[in-house]
Every structure is written in C-alpha cells, then in structure tokens.
Amino acid sequence: ANILCLPARFISIKEAQEITTAFLTTAFEGGRHANRVGKISC
C-alpha cells in the first residue's frame, strides 16, 4: 500500500488537492510487488 504525506507548511491547499488527485487517479503499474498487492482483500 502507498502512503501520501504532504508538507502543510510548504504547499498551498490547491497544490495539495492537485497532488492528491494525481496520487489517487494514477493507475497501478504492477511491478515486483504486484503479487503481494493481489493478495490484499478489499
């Protein structure tokens, strides 16, 4: 699982919203951890 941490003192609310949107809408590329992620039940 990925975690997004944003520095509240150094970015604006608009920047935080844009970063969060990009983070949440970016597709998972797979890679070496794809098998582990596949084991997570939702």
C-alpha distance matrix in Angstrom:
0.0 3.8 6.7 10.2 13.2 16.7 20.0 22.2 25.4 25.0 24.0 25.6 24.3 24.8 22.7 19.8 20.1 20.3 17.2 15.2 16.7 16.0 12.3 12.1 14.6 13.6 13.2 10.7 13.0 12.1 13.2 13.2 9.8 10.7 12.4 9.6 7.5 11.0 11.6 9.3 12.1 12.1
3.8 0.0 3.8 6.7 10.0 13.2 16.6 19.0 22.0 21.5 20.4 22.1 21.1 21.5 19.3 16.5 17.1 17.1 13.9 12.2 14.1 13.2 9.4 10.2 12.9 11.8 12.4 10.5 12.7 12.8 13.8 14.3 11.5 12.7 15.1 12.7 10.6 14.1 15.1 12.9 15.5 15.0
6.7 3.8 0.0 3.8 6.5 10.0 13.3 15.5 18.6 18.4 17.5 19.3 18.3 19.3 17.1 14.1 15.1 15.8 12.4 10.7 13.5 13.1 9.4 10.5 13.9 13.4 14.8 13.6 15.9 16.5 17.3 17.8 15.1 16.5 18.7 16.1 14.1 17.6 18.3 15.7 17.8 16.9
10.2 6.7 3.8 0.0 3.8 6.6 10.2 12.3 15.5 15.0 13.8 15.6 14.7 15.7 13.4 10.4 11.8 12.5 9.1 7.7 11.0 10.8 7.7 9.5 12.9 12.7 15.0 14.6 16.9 18.2 19.2 20.2 17.9 19.1 21.7 19.5 17.2 20.5 21.6 19.0 20.9 19.5
13.2 10.0 6.5 3.8 0.0 3.8 6.8 9.2 12.1 12.1 11.6 13.8 13.5 15.1 12.8 9.8 12.2 13.3 10.1 9.5 13.2 13.3 10.7 12.8 16.1 16.1 18.6 18.3 20.4 21.7 22.3 23.0 20.9 22.5 25.0 22.5 20.5 24.0 24.8 22.1 24.0 22.6
16.7 13.2 10.0 6.6 3.8 0.0 3.8 6.0 8.9 8.6 7.9 10.1 10.2 12.1 9.7 7.0 10.2 11.4 8.7 8.9 12.6 13.0 11.4 13.8 16.7 17.0 20.1 20.3 22.4 24.1 24.9 25.9 24.0 25.4 28.2 25.9 23.7 27.1 28.1 25.4 27.2 25.5
20.0 16.6 13.3 10.2 6.8 3.8 0.0 3.8 5.5 5.6 6.4 9.3 10.5 12.9 10.6 8.7 12.4 13.7 11.4 12.3 15.9 16.2 15.0 17.5 20.3 20.5 23.6 23.9 25.7 27.5 28.0 28.9 27.1 28.8 31.5 29.1 27.2 30.7 31.6 28.9 30.7 29.1
22.2 19.0 15.5 12.3 9.2 6.0 3.8 0.0 3.8 5.6 5.9 7.4 8.2 11.3 10.1 8.2 11.6 13.7 12.4 12.8 16.2 17.3 16.5 18.5 21.3 22.1 25.4 26.0 28.1 30.0 30.8 31.9 29.9 31.4 34.0 31.6 29.4 32.7 33.6 30.6 32.0 30.0
25.4 22.0 18.6 15.5 12.1 8.9 5.5 3.8 0.0 3.8 6.1 8.1 10.1 13.0 11.8 10.9 14.4 16.1 14.9 16.0 19.2 20.1 19.6 21.8 24.4 25.0 28.4 29.0 30.8 32.8 33.4 34.4 32.6 34.3 37.0 34.6 32.6 36.0 36.8 34.0 35.6 33.7
25.0 21.5 18.4 15.0 12.1 8.6 5.6 5.6 3.8 0.0 3.8 7.0 9.9 11.9 9.8 9.9 13.6 14.3 13.1 15.1 18.0 18.2 18.2 20.8 23.0 23.3 26.7 27.5 29.0 31.2 31.6 32.9 31.5 33.1 36.1 34.0 32.0 35.3 36.6 34.0 35.7 34.0
24.0 20.4 17.5 13.8 11.6 7.9 6.4 5.9 6.1 3.8 0.0 3.8 6.7 8.1 6.0 6.6 10.0 10.7 10.1 12.1 14.7 15.2 15.6 18.1 20.0 20.6 24.2 25.4 27.1 29.6 30.4 32.0 30.6 31.7 34.8 33.0 30.6 33.8 35.3 32.6 34.1 32.1
25.6 22.1 19.3 15.6 13.8 10.1 9.3 7.4 8.1 7.0 3.8 0.0 3.8 5.3 5.1 6.2 8.6 9.9 10.6 12.2 14.2 15.4 16.4 18.3 20.0 21.2 24.9 26.5 28.5 31.1 32.3 34.1 32.6 33.4 36.5 34.7 32.1 35.0 36.6 33.7 34.9 32.5
24.3 21.1 18.3 14.7 13.5 10.2 10.5 8.2 10.1 9.9 6.7 3.8 0.0 3.8 5.4 5.0 6.1 8.6 9.8 10.4 12.1 14.2 15.1 16.3 18.1 19.9 23.5 25.3 27.7 30.2 31.8 33.7 31.8 32.3 35.3 33.5 30.6 33.4 34.8 31.8 32.6 30.0
24.8 21.5 19.3 15.7 15.1 12.1 12.9 11.3 13.0 11.9 8.1 5.3 3.8 0.0 3.8 5.4 5.1 6.2 8.6 9.8 10.5 12.4 14.1 15.4 16.5 18.2 21.9 24.1 26.3 29.2 30.9 33.2 31.6 31.8 35.0 33.6 30.6 33.1 35.0 32.1 32.9 30.3
22.7 19.3 17.1 13.4 12.8 9.7 10.6 10.1 11.8 9.8 6.0 5.1 5.4 3.8 0.0 3.8 5.4 5.1 6.1 8.5 9.8 10.6 12.1 14.2 15.4 16.4 20.2 22.1 23.9 26.8 28.2 30.4 29.0 29.5 32.8 31.4 28.6 31.4 33.3 30.7 31.9 29.6
19.8 16.5 14.1 10.4 9.8 7.0 8.7 8.2 10.9 9.9 6.6 6.2 5.0 5.4 3.8 0.0 3.8 5.5 5.2 6.0 8.5 9.9 10.4 12.1 14.1 15.4 19.0 20.6 22.8 25.4 26.8 28.7 27.0 27.5 30.6 28.9 26.1 28.9 30.5 27.7 28.9 26.6
20.1 17.1 15.1 11.8 12.2 10.2 12.4 11.6 14.4 13.6 10.0 8.6 6.1 5.1 5.4 3.8 0.0 3.8 5.5 5.1 6.0 8.6 9.7 10.5 12.0 14.1 17.7 19.7 22.3 25.0 26.9 29.1 27.2 27.3 30.3 28.9 25.7 28.2 30.0 27.1 27.9 25.2
20.3 17.1 15.8 12.5 13.3 11.4 13.7 13.7 16.1 14.3 10.7 9.9 8.6 6.2 5.1 5.5 3.8 0.0 3.8 5.5 5.1 6.2 8.6 10.0 10.6 12.0 15.8 18.2 20.3 23.3 25.2 27.6 26.2 26.2 29.5 28.4 25.3 27.7 29.9 27.4 28.4 26.0
17.2 13.9 12.4 9.1 10.1 8.7 11.4 12.4 14.9 13.1 10.1 10.6 9.8 8.6 6.1 5.2 5.5 3.8 0.0 3.8 5.5 5.2 6.1 8.7 10.0 10.6 14.3 16.0 18.0 20.8 22.4 24.6 23.1 23.5 26.8 25.5 22.7 25.4 27.5 25.0 26.4 24.4
15.2 12.2 10.7 7.7 9.5 8.9 12.3 12.8 16.0 15.1 12.1 12.2 10.4 9.8 8.5 6.0 5.1 5.5 3.8 0.0 3.8 5.4 5.0 6.1 8.5 10.0 13.4 15.0 17.7 20.1 22.0 24.1 22.1 22.2 25.3 23.8 20.7 23.3 25.1 22.4 23.5 21.2
16.7 14.1 13.5 11.0 13.2 12.6 15.9 16.2 19.2 18.0 14.7 14.2 12.1 10.5 9.8 8.5 6.0 5.1 5.5 3.8 0.0 3.8 5.4 5.2 6.0 8.4 11.8 14.3 17.0 19.7 22.1 24.6 22.8 22.3 25.5 24.5 21.2 23.2 25.5 22.9 23.7 21.2
16.0 13.2 13.1 10.8 13.3 13.0 16.2 17.3 20.1 18.2 15.2 15.4 14.2 12.4 10.6 9.9 8.6 6.2 5.2 5.4 3.8 0.0 3.8 5.6 5.3 5.9 9.7 12.1 14.2 17.3 19.3 22.0 20.7 20.3 23.8 23.1 20.0 22.2 24.7 22.6 23.9 21.9
12.3 9.4 9.4 7.7 10.7 11.4 15.0 16.5 19.6 18.2 15.6 16.4 15.1 14.1 12.1 10.4 9.7 8.6 6.1 5.0 5.4 3.8 0.0 3.8 5.7 5.7 8.9 10.2 12.7 15.2 17.2 19.5 17.8 17.7 21.0 19.9 16.9 19.4 21.6 19.4 20.9 19.1
12.1 10.2 10.5 9.5 12.8 13.8 17.5 18.5 21.8 20.8 18.1 18.3 16.3 15.4 14.2 12.1 10.5 10.0 8.7 6.1 5.2 5.6 3.8 0.0 3.8 5.8 8.3 10.0 13.2 15.4 18.0 20.3 18.2 17.5 20.5 19.4 16.0 18.0 20.2 17.8 18.6 16.4
14.6 12.9 13.9 12.9 16.1 16.7 20.3 21.3 24.4 23.0 20.0 20.0 18.1 16.5 15.4 14.1 12.0 10.6 10.0 8.5 6.0 5.3 5.7 3.8 0.0 3.8 6.3 9.2 12.1 14.9 17.7 20.6 18.9 17.7 20.9 20.6 17.1 18.6 21.3 19.3 20.1 17.9
13.6 11.8 13.4 12.7 16.1 17.0 20.5 22.1 25.0 23.3 20.6 21.2 19.9 18.2 16.4 15.4 14.1 12.0 10.6 10.0 8.4 5.9 5.7 5.8 3.8 0.0 3.8 6.6 8.8 11.9 14.5 17.5 16.4 15.3 18.8 18.8 15.6 17.4 20.4 18.8 20.2 18.8
13.2 12.4 14.8 15.0 18.6 20.1 23.6 25.4 28.4 26.7 24.2 24.9 23.5 21.9 20.2 19.0 17.7 15.8 14.3 13.4 11.8 9.7 8.9 8.3 6.3 3.8 0.0 3.8 6.2 9.0 12.1 15.3 14.2 12.5 16.0 16.5 13.3 14.5 17.8 16.8 18.2 17.2
10.7 10.5 13.6 14.6 18.3 20.3 23.9 26.0 29.0 27.5 25.4 26.5 25.3 24.1 22.1 20.6 19.7 18.2 16.0 15.0 14.3 12.1 10.2 10.0 9.2 6.6 3.8 0.0 3.8 5.7 8.8 11.7 10.5 8.8 12.4 12.9 10.0 11.5 14.8 14.1 16.1 15.8
13.0 12.7 15.9 16.9 20.4 22.4 25.7 28.1 30.8 29.0 27.1 28.5 27.7 26.3 23.9 22.8 22.3 20.3 18.0 17.7 17.0 14.2 12.7 13.2 12.1 8.8 6.2 3.8 0.0 3.8 6.2 9.8 9.8 8.4 12.2 13.4 11.4 12.7 16.1 16.3 18.6 18.8
12.1 12.8 16.5 18.2 21.7 24.1 27.5 30.0 32.8 31.2 29.6 31.1 30.2 29.2 26.8 25.4 25.0 23.3 20.8 20.1 19.7 17.3 15.2 15.4 14.9 11.9 9.0 5.7 3.8 0.0 3.7 6.8 6.7 4.8 8.5 10.1 8.8 9.8 13.1 13.9 16.6 17.5
13.2 13.8 17.3 19.2 22.3 24.9 28.0 30.8 33.4 31.6 30.4 32.3 31.8 30.9 28.2 26.8 26.9 25.2 22.4 22.0 22.1 19.3 17.2 18.0 17.7 14.5 12.1 8.8 6.2 3.7 0.0 3.8 5.6 5.6 8.7 10.3 10.2 11.7 14.4 15.6 18.8 20.1
13.2 14.3 17.8 20.2 23.0 25.9 28.9 31.9 34.4 32.9 32.0 34.1 33.7 33.2 30.4 28.7 29.1 27.6 24.6 24.1 24.6 22.0 19.5 20.3 20.6 17.5 15.3 11.7 9.8 6.8 3.8 0.0 3.8 5.7 7.4 8.6 9.8 11.5 13.4 15.0 18.5 20.4
9.8 11.5 15.1 17.9 20.9 24.0 27.1 29.9 32.6 31.5 30.6 32.6 31.8 31.6 29.0 27.0 27.2 26.2 23.1 22.1 22.8 20.7 17.8 18.2 18.9 16.4 14.2 10.5 9.8 6.7 5.6 3.8 0.0 3.8 5.5 5.3 6.3 8.7 10.3 11.5 15.0 16.9
10.7 12.7 16.5 19.1 22.5 25.4 28.8 31.4 34.3 33.1 31.7 33.4 32.3 31.8 29.5 27.5 27.3 26.2 23.5 22.2 22.3 20.3 17.7 17.5 17.7 15.3 12.5 8.8 8.4 4.8 5.6 5.7 3.8 0.0 3.8 5.5 5.1 6.1 8.8 10.3 13.4 15.2
12.4 15.1 18.7 21.7 25.0 28.2 31.5 34.0 37.0 36.1 34.8 36.5 35.3 35.0 32.8 30.6 30.3 29.5 26.8 25.3 25.5 23.8 21.0 20.5 20.9 18.8 16.0 12.4 12.2 8.5 8.7 7.4 5.5 3.8 0.0 3.8 5.5 5.0 6.6 9.3 12.3 14.9
9.6 12.7 16.1 19.5 22.5 25.9 29.1 31.6 34.6 34.0 33.0 34.7 33.5 33.6 31.4 28.9 28.9 28.4 25.5 23.8 24.5 23.1 19.9 19.4 20.6 18.8 16.5 12.9 13.4 10.1 10.3 8.6 5.3 5.5 3.8 0.0 3.8 5.3 5.3 7.1 10.7 13.3
7.5 10.6 14.1 17.2 20.5 23.7 27.2 29.4 32.6 32.0 30.6 32.1 30.6 30.6 28.6 26.1 25.7 25.3 22.7 20.7 21.2 20.0 16.9 16.0 17.1 15.6 13.3 10.0 11.4 8.8 10.2 9.8 6.3 5.1 5.5 3.8 0.0 3.8 5.4 5.5 8.8 10.6
11.0 14.1 17.6 20.5 24.0 27.1 30.7 32.7 36.0 35.3 33.8 35.0 33.4 33.1 31.4 28.9 28.2 27.7 25.4 23.3 23.2 22.2 19.4 18.0 18.6 17.4 14.5 11.5 12.7 9.8 11.7 11.5 8.7 6.1 5.0 5.3 3.8 0.0 3.8 5.5 7.8 10.1
11.6 15.1 18.3 21.6 24.8 28.1 31.6 33.6 36.8 36.6 35.3 36.6 34.8 35.0 33.3 30.5 30.0 29.9 27.5 25.1 25.5 24.7 21.6 20.2 21.3 20.4 17.8 14.8 16.1 13.1 14.4 13.4 10.3 8.8 6.6 5.3 5.4 3.8 0.0 3.8 6.3 9.6
9.3 12.9 15.7 19.0 22.1 25.4 28.9 30.6 34.0 34.0 32.6 33.7 31.8 32.1 30.7 27.7 27.1 27.4 25.0 22.4 22.9 22.6 19.4 17.8 19.3 18.8 16.8 14.1 16.3 13.9 15.6 15.0 11.5 10.3 9.3 7.1 5.5 5.5 3.8 0.0 3.8 6.5
12.1 15.5 17.8 20.9 24.0 27.2 30.7 32.0 35.6 35.7 34.1 34.9 32.6 32.9 31.9 28.9 27.9 28.4 26.4 23.5 23.7 23.9 20.9 18.6 20.1 20.2 18.2 16.1 18.6 16.6 18.8 18.5 15.0 13.4 12.3 10.7 8.8 7.8 6.3 3.8 0.0 3.8
12.1 15.0 16.9 19.5 22.6 25.5 29.1 30.0 33.7 34.0 32.1 32.5 30.0 30.3 29.6 26.6 25.2 26.0 24.4 21.2 21.2 21.9 19.1 16.4 17.9 18.8 17.2 15.8 18.8 17.5 20.1 20.4 16.9 15.2 14.9 13.3 10.6 10.1 9.6 6.5 3.8 0.0
